[in-house]
């Protein structure tokens, strides 16, 4: 990376995340979540939840919210099944993202349907102002092909384009630039696999980086098969 843009930033190191654990699952929290509360882990604009969860074989974990939330669930290893309050279920795996909107009082059960393998997934929560009447009953499922390397692939966009999500797998020393749709927005970057340099900051697996007051984000993969997730939020 030839040029270092001077931007405001906050790094969330993987080993400094909050943690919840039971005999069924383990979840790491980039931002304040549940009993984990820290002054330096406040939401990044509309981005209120970013959890990295591992669920053991045959186990389940409920998803509930305290405020209307747009939820994205992205399997990283294996696949997960979700059952809603009406008993309807859906399964999806790595390379797919499931979007739903949850309001207080609703509960969705996330399950690992495998008998002998743990699964790992990302849970991303974005604050929404929608009321119960406005929430869609649709549960859209979208796929992305990480085999299409060295490019950011869109996996999510809110109806008014105020929140955007991208993911990409990169070969070592390959770089890229992401241009923000609005310089007033914030960017959150999360390294799923490998290592990256993002705006001059070194990020290892499961490290996160918040950026603001910028028009573009420069990054470079420092290892092969490195996977980067990027969110632009209001």
Secondary structure, 3 states (H helix, E strand, C coil): CCCCCCCEEEEECHHHCEEEECCCEEEEECCCECCECCHHHCCECCEEEEEEEEECCCCEEEECCCCCEEEEEEEEECEEEEECCCCCEEEEECCEEEEEEECCCCCEEEECCCCCCCEEEEEEEEECCCCCCCCCCCCCEEECCCCCCCCCEEEEECCCCCCEEEEEEECCCCEEEEECCCCCCEEEEEEEECCEEECCEEECCCCEEEEECCCEEEEEECCCCEEEEEEEEC
